[in-house]
C-alpha cells in the first residue's frame, strides 16, 4: 500500500509540473507579467514593453496589439 501511495504522489507531481509548463508556455511568461501588461494597456499606457520568447503566446499577442495600437494612435 505504501508503494502505491508513493507512486501516486510521484505521478501527481509529474502531472502538476507538466500542467504548469503548459500554462507558462500559453501565457508566454509569468502570470503577474501578463496582469501588469494588461492593466497598463487598459489604463491607456501603450509605452509598456512586453518581453516574451514565445510569439504564439498570450504575451506575444499583447505585444502585437500594443505595437498596432501605437501605430494607429
Helices and strands as residue ranges (DSSP letters): H 2-27, H 31-42, H 58-72
